[in-house]
Amino acid sequence: MPEFRFEGRYPLRHTDAFGGTPFVHGGVLLALTEIALDAYDREAGVPSHREVLRFQASSEVRYLSPLRWDDAAIVRLRCAEVRPGRLRFECEVAAASDGRAVARFTHRYVYVNAQNGRPETPADWQAIVRAIRSFEPAVEVLDEDAARAQRP
């Protein structure tokens, strides 16, 4: 697997525990990956929008071990694929105390028009692609023809 380009550390003291145990609920880990993605955008210089927004289309997760609420989470992520109006990110959440991987996520995003709810590629799409490629030169970038050829 290629190296993660972004890494952020997040305390867990104020999160929900799982069923009264000393462990963090899995939903918190999902939320941490979204918080990390916002920080990734700022660090990479990805333009933000108000009319056409990036929405989570799907997420897959593989939980590997529990994470204690009195630990901290290290969230690593990288953009794995860019196609017109769509992004795929791979994330890893690790325990700050010992570096052990806790969960691995794959998130797929689509840009959506905030007024009509339909998928739409932002007008500044090339600026988004340039920012991501500049931050992560190894990212796979598919153009419209290649993306169409891969659709079932």
DRENLOVO-94106 format. One record per atom (N, C-alpha, C): residue number from 1; chain; residue in three letters; atom name; x, y, z. Coordinates in Angstrom, 1 decimal, always signed. Last residue first. Layout:
<rokols>
ROKOL   k c   r  a      u      v      w
ROKOL NUM A ALA CA      X      Y      Z
...
</rokols>
This chain:
<rokols>
ROKOL   k c   r  a      u      v      w
ROKOL 152 A PRO  N  -19.6   +0.2  -14.9
ROKOL 152 A PRO CA  -20.3   -1.0  -15.4
ROKOL 152 A PRO  C  -21.4   -0.8  -16.4
ROKOL 151 A ARG  N  -16.9   +2.4  -15.7
ROKOL 151 A ARG CA  -18.3   +2.2  -15.2
ROKOL 151 A ARG  C  -18.9   +0.9  -15.7
ROKOL 150 A GLN  N  -14.5   +2.6  -17.1
ROKOL 150 A GLN CA  -14.5   +1.8  -15.9
ROKOL 150 A GLN  C  -15.9   +1.6  -15.3
ROKOL 149 A ALA  N  -15.1   +4.5  -19.1
ROKOL 149 A ALA CA  -14.7   +3.1  -19.5
ROKOL 149 A ALA  C  -14.8   +2.1  -18.3
ROKOL 148 A ARG  N  -15.5   +6.8  -17.6
ROKOL 148 A ARG CA  -16.6   +6.2  -18.3
ROKOL 148 A ARG  C  -16.3   +4.7  -18.6
ROKOL 147 A ALA  N  -12.8   +7.3  -16.8
ROKOL 147 A ALA CA  -13.8   +7.0  -15.8
ROKOL 147 A ALA  C  -15.0   +6.3  -16.4
ROKOL 146 A ALA  N  -11.6   +7.8  -19.3
ROKOL 146 A ALA CA  -11.2   +6.6  -18.5
ROKOL 146 A ALA  C  -12.2   +6.3  -17.4
ROKOL 145 A ASP  N  -13.0  +10.1  -19.9
ROKOL 145 A ASP CA  -13.1   +9.0  -20.8
ROKOL 145 A ASP  C  -12.7   +7.7  -20.0
ROKOL 144 A GLU  N  -12.4  +11.9  -17.8
ROKOL 144 A GLU CA  -13.7  +11.5  -18.0
ROKOL 144 A GLU  C  -13.9  +10.3  -18.9
ROKOL 143 A ASP  N   -9.4  +10.6  -16.2
ROKOL 143 A ASP CA  -10.1  +11.7  -16.9
ROKOL 143 A ASP  C  -11.5  +11.1  -17.2
ROKOL 142 A LEU  N   -8.1   +9.9  -13.0
ROKOL 142 A LEU CA   -8.8   +9.4  -14.2
ROKOL 142 A LEU  C   -9.5  +10.5  -14.9
ROKOL 141 A VAL  N   -5.2   +9.6  -11.2
ROKOL 141 A VAL CA   -6.2  +10.6  -11.7
ROKOL 141 A VAL  C   -6.8  +10.1  -13.0
ROKOL 140 A GLU  N   -3.9   +8.4   -8.3
ROKOL 140 A GLU CA   -4.4   +8.0   -9.6
ROKOL 140 A GLU  C   -5.5   +9.0  -10.0
ROKOL 139 A VAL  N   -1.1  +10.0   -6.7
ROKOL 139 A VAL CA   -2.6   +9.7   -6.8
ROKOL 139 A VAL  C   -2.9   +9.3   -8.2
ROKOL 138 A ALA  N   +1.5  +10.8   -6.3
ROKOL 138 A ALA CA   +1.3   +9.4   -6.8
ROKOL 138 A ALA  C   -0.2   +9.0   -6.9
ROKOL 137 A PRO  N   +1.7  +13.4   -5.3
ROKOL 137 A PRO CA   +2.0  +13.1   -6.8
ROKOL 137 A PRO  C   +1.6  +11.7   -7.3
ROKOL 136 A GLU  N   -0.1  +15.1   -3.3
ROKOL 136 A GLU CA   +0.2  +13.6   -3.4
ROKOL 136 A GLU  C   +0.4  +13.3   -4.9
ROKOL 135 A PHE  N   +0.0  +17.8   -3.7
ROKOL 135 A PHE CA   +0.1  +17.3   -2.3
ROKOL 135 A PHE  C   +0.5  +15.8   -2.4
ROKOL 134 A SER  N   -0.5  +18.0   -6.4
ROKOL 134 A SER CA   +0.7  +18.7   -5.8
ROKOL 134 A SER  C   +1.0  +18.1   -4.5
ROKOL 133 A ARG  N   -2.9  +16.6   -6.6
ROKOL 133 A ARG CA   -1.7  +16.1   -7.2
ROKOL 133 A ARG  C   -0.4  +16.7   -6.7
ROKOL 132 A ILE  N   -4.6  +18.4   -5.1
ROKOL 132 A ILE CA   -4.4  +17.0   -4.7
ROKOL 132 A ILE  C   -3.1  +16.5   -5.3
ROKOL 131 A ALA  N   -4.4  +20.7   -6.7
ROKOL 131 A ALA CA   -4.1  +20.8   -5.3
ROKOL 131 A ALA  C   -3.7  +19.4   -4.8
ROKOL 130 A ARG  N   -5.3  +19.8   -9.2
ROKOL 130 A ARG CA   -4.0  +20.3   -9.1
ROKOL 130 A ARG  C   -3.5  +20.3   -7.6
ROKOL 129 A VAL  N   -8.0  +19.1   -8.6
ROKOL 129 A VAL CA   -7.1  +18.1   -9.0
ROKOL 129 A VAL  C   -5.6  +18.5   -8.8
ROKOL 128 A ILE  N   -9.0  +21.7   -7.9
ROKOL 128 A ILE CA   -9.0  +20.6   -6.9
ROKOL 128 A ILE  C   -8.0  +19.5   -7.3
ROKOL 127 A ALA  N   -8.6  +22.9  -10.4
ROKOL 127 A ALA CA   -7.9  +23.4   -9.2
ROKOL 127 A ALA  C   -7.9  +22.4   -8.1
ROKOL 126 A GLN  N  -10.4  +21.4  -11.9
ROKOL 126 A GLN CA   -9.0  +21.3  -12.2
ROKOL 126 A GLN  C   -8.1  +21.9  -11.1
ROKOL 125 A TRP  N  -12.9  +22.3  -10.8
ROKOL 125 A TRP CA  -12.4  +20.9  -10.7
ROKOL 125 A TRP  C  -10.9  +20.8  -10.9
ROKOL 124 A ASP  N  -14.4  +24.6  -10.6
ROKOL 124 A ASP CA  -13.0  +24.7  -10.4
ROKOL 124 A ASP  C  -12.4  +23.3  -10.2
ROKOL 123 A ALA  N  -17.0  +23.7  -10.9
ROKOL 123 A ALA CA  -16.5  +24.5  -12.0
ROKOL 123 A ALA  C  -14.9  +24.6  -11.8
ROKOL 122 A PRO  N  -17.6  +20.3   -9.8
ROKOL 122 A PRO CA  -17.4  +21.7   -9.5
ROKOL 122 A PRO  C  -16.7  +22.4  -10.7
ROKOL 121 A THR  N  -19.8  +18.1  -11.2
ROKOL 121 A THR CA  -18.4  +18.4  -11.0
ROKOL 121 A THR  C  -18.3  +19.9  -10.8
ROKOL 120 A GLU  N  -22.6  +16.8   -9.4
ROKOL 120 A GLU CA  -22.1  +17.8  -10.3
ROKOL 120 A GLU  C  -20.6  +18.0  -10.1
ROKOL 119 A PRO  N  -25.5  +15.0   -8.6
ROKOL 119 A PRO CA  -24.1  +15.0   -8.7
ROKOL 119 A PRO  C  -23.6  +16.1   -9.7
ROKOL 118 A ARG  N  -28.2  +16.9   -7.0
ROKOL 118 A ARG CA  -27.7  +16.1   -8.1
ROKOL 118 A ARG  C  -26.1  +16.1   -8.1
ROKOL 117 A GLY  N  -29.4  +18.7   -5.3
ROKOL 117 A GLY CA  -29.1  +17.4   -4.8
ROKOL 117 A GLY  C  -28.5  +16.4   -5.9
ROKOL 116 A ASN  N  -30.0  +21.3   -5.9
ROKOL 116 A ASN CA  -30.9  +20.3   -6.4
ROKOL 116 A ASN  C  -30.5  +18.9   -6.0
ROKOL 115 A GLN  N  -28.2  +22.8   -4.2
ROKOL 115 A GLN CA  -29.6  +23.3   -4.4
ROKOL 115 A GLN  C  -30.5  +22.2   -4.9
ROKOL 114 A ALA  N  -25.7  +21.6   -4.1
ROKOL 114 A ALA CA  -26.4  +21.8   -2.8
ROKOL 114 A ALA  C  -27.9  +22.3   -3.0
ROKOL 113 A ASN  N  -24.6  +19.2   -6.1
ROKOL 113 A ASN CA  -25.1  +20.5   -6.2
ROKOL 113 A ASN  C  -26.0  +20.7   -4.9
ROKOL 112 A VAL  N  -21.9  +17.2   -5.1
ROKOL 112 A VAL CA  -23.3  +17.3   -5.3
ROKOL 112 A VAL  C  -23.7  +18.8   -5.2
ROKOL 111 A TYR  N  -19.2  +15.0   -5.5
ROKOL 111 A TYR CA  -19.6  +16.4   -5.4
ROKOL 111 A TYR  C  -21.1  +16.5   -5.9
ROKOL 110 A VAL  N  -18.6  +12.1   -3.6
ROKOL 110 A VAL CA  -19.1  +12.6   -4.9
ROKOL 110 A VAL  C  -19.5  +14.1   -4.6
ROKOL 109 A TYR  N  -16.3   +9.7   -2.2
ROKOL 109 A TYR CA  -17.1  +11.0   -2.2
ROKOL 109 A TYR  C  -17.5  +11.4   -3.6
ROKOL 108 A ARG  N  -15.6   +6.9   -0.3
ROKOL 108 A ARG CA  -15.8   +7.4   -1.6
ROKOL 108 A ARG  C  -16.7   +8.7   -1.5
ROKOL 107 A HIS  N  -13.2   +5.6   +1.9
ROKOL 107 A HIS CA  -14.3   +6.5   +1.7
ROKOL 107 A HIS  C  -14.4   +6.9   +0.3
ROKOL 106 A THR  N  -12.1   +3.0   +3.7
ROKOL 106 A THR CA  -12.1   +3.5   +2.3
ROKOL 106 A THR  C  -13.4   +4.3   +2.2
ROKOL 105 A PHE  N  -10.2   +2.4   +6.7
ROKOL 105 A PHE CA  -11.4   +2.9   +6.0
ROKOL 105 A PHE  C  -11.1   +3.2   +4.5
ROKOL 104 A ARG  N   -9.2   +0.5   +9.4
ROKOL 104 A ARG CA   -8.9   +1.0   +8.0
ROKOL 104 A ARG  C  -10.2   +1.3   +7.3
ROKOL 103 A ALA  N   -8.2   +0.6  +12.8
ROKOL 103 A ALA CA   -9.2   +0.5  +11.8
ROKOL 103 A ALA  C   -8.7   +1.0  +10.5
ROKOL 102 A VAL  N   -5.9   +0.4  +14.3
ROKOL 102 A VAL CA   -7.2   +0.1  +15.0
ROKOL 102 A VAL  C   -8.3   -0.1  +13.9
ROKOL 101 A ALA  N   -2.5   -0.4  +14.5
ROKOL 101 A ALA CA   -3.6   +0.0  +13.6
ROKOL 101 A ALA  C   -4.9   -0.5  +14.3
ROKOL 100 A ARG  N   -0.4   +0.9  +17.0
ROKOL 100 A ARG CA   -1.1   -0.3  +16.5
ROKOL 100 A ARG  C   -2.3   +0.2  +15.6
ROKOL  99 A GLY  N   +1.0   +2.8  +18.4
ROKOL  99 A GLY CA   +1.1   +2.8  +16.9
ROKOL  99 A GLY  C   +0.3   +1.7  +16.2
ROKOL  98 A ASP  N   +0.7   +3.1  +21.1
ROKOL  98 A ASP CA   +1.6   +2.1  +20.6
ROKOL  98 A ASP  C   +1.7   +2.0  +19.1
ROKOL  97 A SER  N   -0.8   +5.5  +21.6
ROKOL  97 A SER CA   +0.1   +4.9  +22.6
ROKOL  97 A SER  C   +1.1   +3.9  +22.1
ROKOL  96 A ALA  N   -2.4   +6.1  +19.4
ROKOL  96 A ALA CA   -1.2   +6.9  +19.6
ROKOL  96 A ALA  C   -0.2   +6.3  +20.6
ROKOL  95 A ALA  N   -3.6   +3.7  +17.3
ROKOL  95 A ALA CA   -3.5   +4.1  +18.7
ROKOL  95 A ALA  C   -2.3   +4.9  +18.8
ROKOL  94 A ALA  N   -4.9   +4.7  +14.0
ROKOL  94 A ALA CA   -4.0   +4.0  +14.9
ROKOL  94 A ALA  C   -4.0   +4.5  +16.3
ROKOL  93 A VAL  N   -6.7   +4.5  +11.1
ROKOL  93 A VAL CA   -6.7   +5.0  +12.5
ROKOL  93 A VAL  C   -5.8   +4.1  +13.3
ROKOL  92 A GLU  N   -6.3   +5.3   +7.8
ROKOL  92 A GLU CA   -6.0   +4.3   +8.8
ROKOL  92 A GLU  C   -6.1   +5.1  +10.1
ROKOL  91 A CYS  N   -8.0   +5.5   +4.6
ROKOL  91 A CYS CA   -7.6   +6.1   +5.9
ROKOL  91 A CYS  C   -7.2   +4.9   +6.8
ROKOL  90 A GLU  N   -8.3   +6.6   +1.3
ROKOL  90 A GLU CA   -8.0   +5.5   +2.2
ROKOL  90 A GLU  C   -7.5   +6.1   +3.5
ROKOL  89 A PHE  N  -10.7   +8.1   -0.8
ROKOL  89 A PHE CA   -9.7   +8.2   +0.2
ROKOL  89 A PHE  C   -9.5   +6.9   +1.0
ROKOL  88 A ARG  N  -11.7   +9.2   -4.0
ROKOL  88 A ARG CA  -11.6   +8.0   -3.1
ROKOL  88 A ARG  C  -10.4   +8.2   -2.1
ROKOL  87 A LEU  N  -14.0  +11.4   -5.6
ROKOL  87 A LEU CA  -12.7  +11.1   -4.9
ROKOL  87 A LEU  C  -12.8   +9.9   -4.1
ROKOL  86 A ARG  N  -15.5  +13.1   -8.4
ROKOL  86 A ARG CA  -15.4  +12.0   -7.4
ROKOL  86 A ARG  C  -14.0  +11.8   -6.8
ROKOL  85 A GLY  N  -15.5  +14.8  -10.5
ROKOL  85 A GLY CA  -16.5  +15.0   -9.5
ROKOL  85 A GLY  C  -16.5  +13.9   -8.4
ROKOL  84 A PRO  N  -13.6  +12.6  -12.4
ROKOL  84 A PRO CA  -14.4  +13.8  -12.5
ROKOL  84 A PRO  C  -15.5  +13.8  -11.5
ROKOL  83 A ARG  N  -11.4  +11.1   -9.9
ROKOL  83 A ARG CA  -12.1  +11.0  -11.2
ROKOL  83 A ARG  C  -13.1  +12.2  -11.3
ROKOL  82 A VAL  N   -8.8  +10.0   -8.1
ROKOL  82 A VAL CA   -9.5  +11.2   -8.5
ROKOL  82 A VAL  C  -10.1  +10.9   -9.8
ROKOL  81 A GLU  N   -7.7   +8.0   -5.4
ROKOL  81 A GLU CA   -8.2   +8.1   -6.8
ROKOL  81 A GLU  C   -9.0   +9.4   -6.9
ROKOL  80 A ALA  N   -6.6   +8.2   -2.9
ROKOL  80 A ALA CA   -6.2   +7.1   -3.7
ROKOL  80 A ALA  C   -6.6   +7.2   -5.2
ROKOL  79 A CYS  N   -5.4  +10.4   -0.6
ROKOL  79 A CYS CA   -6.3  +10.3   -1.7
ROKOL  79 A CYS  C   -5.8   +9.2   -2.7
ROKOL  78 A ARG  N   -4.9   +9.3   +2.7
ROKOL  78 A ARG CA   -4.4   +9.6   +1.4
ROKOL  78 A ARG  C   -5.5   +9.6   +0.4
ROKOL  77 A LEU  N   -4.3   +9.5   +6.2
ROKOL  77 A LEU CA   -5.1   +9.4   +5.0
ROKOL  77 A LEU  C   -4.4   +9.8   +3.8
ROKOL  76 A ARG  N   -4.4   +8.7   +9.6
ROKOL  76 A ARG CA   -3.6   +8.8   +8.4
ROKOL  76 A ARG  C   -4.5   +8.7   +7.2
ROKOL  75 A VAL  N   -4.8   +9.6  +12.9
ROKOL  75 A VAL CA   -5.5   +9.3  +11.6
ROKOL  75 A VAL  C   -4.6   +9.7  +10.5
ROKOL  74 A ILE  N   -4.3   +8.4  +16.0
ROKOL  74 A ILE CA   -3.6   +9.0  +14.9
ROKOL  74 A ILE  C   -4.3   +8.6  +13.6
ROKOL  73 A ALA  N   -6.0   +9.1  +19.0
ROKOL  73 A ALA CA   -6.0   +8.5  +17.7
ROKOL  73 A ALA  C   -5.1   +9.2  +16.8
ROKOL  72 A ALA  N   -5.1   +8.3  +22.4
ROKOL  72 A ALA CA   -5.4   +9.3  +21.4
ROKOL  72 A ALA  C   -5.3   +8.6  +20.0
ROKOL  71 A ASP  N   -6.7   +7.0  +25.4
ROKOL  71 A ASP CA   -5.6   +7.1  +24.4
ROKOL  71 A ASP  C   -5.8   +8.3  +23.5
ROKOL  70 A ASP  N   -9.0   +6.7  +26.7
ROKOL  70 A ASP CA   -8.0   +7.5  +27.4
ROKOL  70 A ASP  C   -6.7   +7.6  +26.6
ROKOL  69 A TRP  N  -10.6   +4.9  +25.3
ROKOL  69 A TRP CA  -11.0   +6.3  +25.3
ROKOL  69 A TRP  C   -9.9   +7.3  +25.9
ROKOL  68 A ARG  N   -8.8   +2.5  +23.3
ROKOL  68 A ARG CA   -9.2   +3.0  +24.6
ROKOL  68 A ARG  C   -9.5   +4.5  +24.5
ROKOL  67 A LEU  N   -9.8   +0.6  +20.6
ROKOL  67 A LEU CA   -9.1   +1.8  +21.0
ROKOL  67 A LEU  C   -9.6   +2.4  +22.3
ROKOL  66 A PRO  N   -9.7   -2.8  +19.4
ROKOL  66 A PRO CA  -10.3   -1.6  +20.1
ROKOL  66 A PRO  C   -9.3   -0.6  +20.5
ROKOL  65 A SER  N   -8.8   -3.6  +16.0
ROKOL  65 A SER CA   -8.6   -3.8  +17.5
ROKOL  65 A SER  C   -9.3   -2.6  +18.1
ROKOL  64 A LEU  N   -9.8   -3.5  +13.4
ROKOL  64 A LEU CA   -8.8   -4.4  +13.7
ROKOL  64 A LEU  C   -8.6   -4.7  +15.2
ROKOL  63 A TYR  N  -12.5   -3.0  +11.2
ROKOL  63 A TYR CA  -12.0   -2.8  +12.5
ROKOL  63 A TYR  C  -11.0   -3.9  +12.9
ROKOL  62 A ARG  N  -12.8   -1.7   +8.2
ROKOL  62 A ARG CA  -12.3   -3.0   +8.7
ROKOL  62 A ARG  C  -11.7   -2.6  +10.1
ROKOL  61 A VAL  N  -15.3   -0.1   +6.2
ROKOL  61 A VAL CA  -14.4   -0.1   +7.3
ROKOL  61 A VAL  C  -14.0   -1.5   +7.7
ROKOL  60 A GLU  N  -16.3   +2.0   +3.6
ROKOL  60 A GLU CA  -16.1   +0.6   +4.1
ROKOL  60 A GLU  C  -15.1   +0.7   +5.2
ROKOL  59 A SER  N  -18.8   +4.2   +2.5
ROKOL  59 A SER CA  -17.6   +4.0   +3.3
ROKOL  59 A SER  C  -17.5   +2.5   +3.7
ROKOL  58 A SER  N  -20.0   +6.5   +0.0
ROKOL  58 A SER CA  -20.0   +5.2   +0.7
ROKOL  58 A SER  C  -18.7   +5.1   +1.5
ROKOL  57 A ALA  N  -20.3   +9.2   -0.4
ROKOL  57 A ALA CA  -21.2   +8.3   -1.1
ROKOL  57 A ALA  C  -21.2   +6.9   -0.5
ROKOL  56 A GLN  N  -20.2  +12.2   +1.2
ROKOL  56 A GLN CA  -19.7  +10.8   +1.3
ROKOL  56 A GLN  C  -20.8  +10.0   +0.6
ROKOL  55 A PHE  N  -19.9  +15.1   -0.8
ROKOL  55 A PHE CA  -20.6  +14.3   +0.1
ROKOL  55 A PHE  C  -20.1  +12.9   +0.1
ROKOL  54 A ARG  N  -18.8  +18.3   -1.4
ROKOL  54 A ARG CA  -18.4  +16.9   -1.4
ROKOL  54 A ARG  C  -19.2  +16.2   -0.4
ROKOL  53 A LEU  N  -21.0  +20.7   -3.1
ROKOL  53 A LEU CA  -20.3  +20.1   -1.9
ROKOL  53 A LEU  C  -19.9  +18.7   -2.1
ROKOL  52 A VAL  N  -21.5  +23.6   -4.6
ROKOL  52 A VAL CA  -21.3  +22.2   -5.0
ROKOL  52 A VAL  C  -20.4  +21.6   -3.9
ROKOL  51 A GLU  N  -21.8  +25.9   -3.1
ROKOL  51 A GLU CA  -22.8  +25.5   -4.0
ROKOL  51 A GLU  C  -22.7  +24.0   -4.4
ROKOL  50 A ARG  N  -19.5  +26.2   -1.6
ROKOL  50 A ARG CA  -20.8  +26.3   -0.9
ROKOL  50 A ARG  C  -21.9  +25.8   -1.8
ROKOL  49 A HIS  N  -16.2  +24.8   -1.1
ROKOL  49 A HIS CA  -17.3  +25.2   -1.9
ROKOL  49 A HIS  C  -18.5  +25.5   -1.0
ROKOL  48 A SER  N  -12.6  +25.0   -1.1
ROKOL  48 A SER CA  -13.8  +24.7   -0.5
ROKOL  48 A SER  C  -15.0  +25.3   -1.3
ROKOL  47 A PRO  N   -9.7  +23.6   -2.7
ROKOL  47 A PRO CA  -10.7  +24.6   -2.6
ROKOL  47 A PRO  C  -12.0  +24.2   -1.9
ROKOL  46 A VAL  N   -7.0  +22.3   -1.0
ROKOL  46 A VAL CA   -8.1  +21.9   -1.8
ROKOL  46 A VAL  C   -9.2  +23.0   -1.6
ROKOL  45 A GLY  N   -4.5  +22.5   +0.3
ROKOL  45 A GLY CA   -5.0  +23.6   -0.5
ROKOL  45 A GLY  C   -6.2  +23.3   -1.4
ROKOL  44 A ALA  N   -3.5  +20.6   +2.0
ROKOL  44 A ALA CA   -3.3  +20.4   +0.6
ROKOL  44 A ALA  C   -3.7  +21.6   -0.3
ROKOL  43 A GLU  N   -4.4  +21.6   +4.5
ROKOL  43 A GLU CA   -3.0  +21.3   +4.2
ROKOL  43 A GLU  C   -2.7  +21.2   +2.8
ROKOL  42 A ARG  N   -7.2  +21.6   +4.0
ROKOL  42 A ARG CA   -6.5  +22.8   +4.4
ROKOL  42 A ARG  C   -5.0  +22.7   +4.0
ROKOL  41 A ASP  N   -7.7  +18.9   +3.5
ROKOL  41 A ASP CA   -8.1  +19.9   +2.6
ROKOL  41 A ASP  C   -7.3  +21.2   +2.8
ROKOL  40 A TYR  N   -6.9  +17.8   +6.0
ROKOL  40 A TYR CA   -6.2  +17.4   +4.7
ROKOL  40 A TYR  C   -6.5  +18.5   +3.7
ROKOL  39 A ALA  N   -8.9  +18.7   +7.7
ROKOL  39 A ALA CA   -7.5  +19.2   +7.9
ROKOL  39 A ALA  C   -6.7  +18.9   +6.6
ROKOL  38 A ASP  N  -11.0  +17.2   +6.6
ROKOL  38 A ASP CA  -11.1  +18.7   +6.6
ROKOL  38 A ASP  C   -9.7  +19.3   +6.8
ROKOL  37 A LEU  N  -10.1  +14.7   +7.2
ROKOL  37 A LEU CA  -10.2  +15.1   +5.8
ROKOL  37 A LEU  C  -10.3  +16.6   +5.7
ROKOL  36 A ALA  N  -10.3  +14.6  +10.0
ROKOL  36 A ALA CA   -8.9  +14.6   +9.4
ROKOL  36 A ALA  C   -9.0  +15.0   +7.9
ROKOL  35 A ILE  N  -13.0  +14.5  +10.2
ROKOL  35 A ILE CA  -12.3  +15.7  +10.8
ROKOL  35 A ILE  C  -10.9  +15.8  +10.2
ROKOL  34 A GLU  N  -13.4  +12.0   +9.1
ROKOL  34 A GLU CA  -14.0  +13.2   +8.5
ROKOL  34 A GLU  C  -13.3  +14.5   +8.9
ROKOL  33 A THR  N  -12.1  +10.4  +10.9
ROKOL  33 A THR CA  -11.6  +10.4   +9.6
ROKOL  33 A THR  C  -12.2  +11.6   +8.8
ROKOL  32 A LEU  N  -13.7  +10.8  +13.2
ROKOL  32 A LEU CA  -12.3  +11.3  +13.2
ROKOL  32 A LEU  C  -11.8  +11.4  +11.8
ROKOL  31 A ALA  N  -16.1   +9.5  +12.5
ROKOL  31 A ALA CA  -16.1  +10.9  +12.6
ROKOL  31 A ALA  C  -14.7  +11.5  +12.6
ROKOL  30 A LEU  N  -15.1   +6.8  +12.7
ROKOL  30 A LEU CA  -15.6   +7.4  +11.4
ROKOL  30 A LEU  C  -15.5   +8.9  +11.4
ROKOL  29 A LEU  N  -14.6   +6.8  +15.4
ROKOL  29 A LEU CA  -13.5   +6.6  +14.5
ROKOL  29 A LEU  C  -13.9   +7.1  +13.1
ROKOL  28 A VAL  N  -17.2   +7.0  +16.4
ROKOL  28 A VAL CA  -16.3   +8.1  +16.7
ROKOL  28 A VAL  C  -15.1   +8.0  +15.7
ROKOL  27 A GLY  N  -18.3   +4.6  +15.7
ROKOL  27 A GLY CA  -18.8   +5.8  +15.0
ROKOL  27 A GLY  C  -17.9   +7.0  +15.2
ROKOL  26 A GLY  N  -17.1   +2.8  +17.5
ROKOL  26 A GLY CA  -16.7   +2.8  +16.1
ROKOL  26 A GLY  C  -17.1   +4.0  +15.3
ROKOL  25 A HIS  N  -16.3   +4.1  +20.7
ROKOL  25 A HIS CA  -17.3   +3.6  +19.8
ROKOL  25 A HIS  C  -16.8   +3.7  +18.4
ROKOL  24 A VAL  N  -13.5   +3.2  +22.6
ROKOL  24 A VAL CA  -14.2   +4.2  +21.8
ROKOL  24 A VAL  C  -15.1   +3.5  +20.9
ROKOL  23 A PHE  N  -13.6   +1.5  +25.8
ROKOL  23 A PHE CA  -13.2   +1.6  +24.4
ROKOL  23 A PHE  C  -14.1   +2.6  +23.7
ROKOL  22 A PRO  N  -14.2   +0.7  +28.4
ROKOL  22 A PRO CA  -13.2   +1.8  +28.2
ROKOL  22 A PRO  C  -12.8   +2.0  +26.8
ROKOL  21 A THR  N  -17.9   +0.4  +28.2
ROKOL  21 A THR CA  -16.5   -0.2  +28.3
ROKOL  21 A THR  C  -15.5   +1.0  +28.2
ROKOL  20 A GLY  N  -20.4   +1.3  +27.7
ROKOL  20 A GLY CA  -19.9   +1.4  +29.1
ROKOL  20 A GLY  C  -18.5   +0.8  +29.3
ROKOL  19 A GLY  N  -20.7   +1.0  +24.9
ROKOL  19 A GLY CA  -21.4   +0.1  +25.8
ROKOL  19 A GLY  C  -20.9   +0.1  +27.2
ROKOL  18 A PHE  N  -17.9   +2.7  +24.1
ROKOL  18 A PHE CA  -18.7   +1.7  +23.6
ROKOL  18 A PHE  C  -19.4   +0.8  +24.7
ROKOL  17 A ALA  N  -18.0   +6.2  +24.8
ROKOL  17 A ALA CA  -17.4   +4.9  +25.0
ROKOL  17 A ALA  C  -18.4   +3.9  +24.4
ROKOL  16 A ASP  N  -17.6   +9.3  +23.0
ROKOL  16 A ASP CA  -18.5   +8.2  +23.6
ROKOL  16 A ASP  C  -17.7   +6.9  +23.7
ROKOL  15 A THR  N  -15.0  +11.6  +24.0
ROKOL  15 A THR CA  -15.8  +10.8  +23.1
ROKOL  15 A THR  C  -16.7   +9.8  +23.8
ROKOL  14 A HIS  N  -13.0  +13.1  +25.3
ROKOL  14 A HIS CA  -14.4  +13.6  +25.3
ROKOL  14 A HIS  C  -15.3  +12.8  +24.3
ROKOL  13 A ARG  N  -10.5  +11.9  +24.9
ROKOL  13 A ARG CA  -11.1  +12.0  +26.3
ROKOL  13 A ARG  C  -12.6  +12.4  +26.3
ROKOL  12 A LEU  N   -9.1  +11.7  +22.6
ROKOL  12 A LEU CA  -10.3  +10.9  +22.7
ROKOL  12 A LEU  C  -11.1  +11.1  +24.0
ROKOL  11 A PRO  N   -7.2  +13.8  +20.3
ROKOL  11 A PRO CA   -7.5  +13.2  +21.7
ROKOL  11 A PRO  C   -8.9  +12.6  +21.7
ROKOL  10 A TYR  N   -5.5  +13.1  +17.3
ROKOL  10 A TYR CA   -6.8  +13.6  +17.9
ROKOL  10 A TYR  C   -7.0  +12.9  +19.3
ROKOL   9 A ARG  N   -3.3  +14.0  +14.8
ROKOL   9 A ARG CA   -3.5  +13.3  +16.1
ROKOL   9 A ARG  C   -4.7  +14.0  +16.8
ROKOL   8 A GLY  N   -2.8  +13.2  +11.3
ROKOL   8 A GLY CA   -3.3  +14.1  +12.4
ROKOL   8 A GLY  C   -3.5  +13.3  +13.7
ROKOL   7 A GLU  N   -1.2  +13.1   +8.2
ROKOL   7 A GLU CA   -1.4  +12.4   +9.5
ROKOL   7 A GLU  C   -1.8  +13.5  +10.5
ROKOL   6 A PHE  N   -1.0  +12.3   +4.7
ROKOL   6 A PHE CA   -1.5  +13.2   +5.8
ROKOL   6 A PHE  C   -1.6  +12.4   +7.1
ROKOL   5 A ARG  N   +0.0  +10.3   +3.1
ROKOL   5 A ARG CA   +0.6  +11.6   +3.0
ROKOL   5 A ARG  C   +0.2  +12.5   +4.2
ROKOL   4 A PHE  N   +0.9   +7.0   +3.4
ROKOL   4 A PHE CA   -0.1   +8.0   +3.7
ROKOL   4 A PHE  C   +0.6   +9.3   +3.7
ROKOL   3 A GLU  N   +2.3   +5.0   +0.7
ROKOL   3 A GLU CA   +2.4   +5.7   +1.9
ROKOL   3 A GLU  C   +1.3   +6.7   +2.1
ROKOL   2 A PRO  N   +0.6   +2.2   -0.8
ROKOL   2 A PRO CA   +1.4   +3.5   -0.8
ROKOL   2 A PRO  C   +1.3   +4.2   +0.5
ROKOL   1 A MET  N   +0.9   -1.2   +0.0
ROKOL   1 A MET CA   +0.0   +0.0   +0.0
ROKOL   1 A MET  C   +0.9   +1.2   +0.0
</rokols>
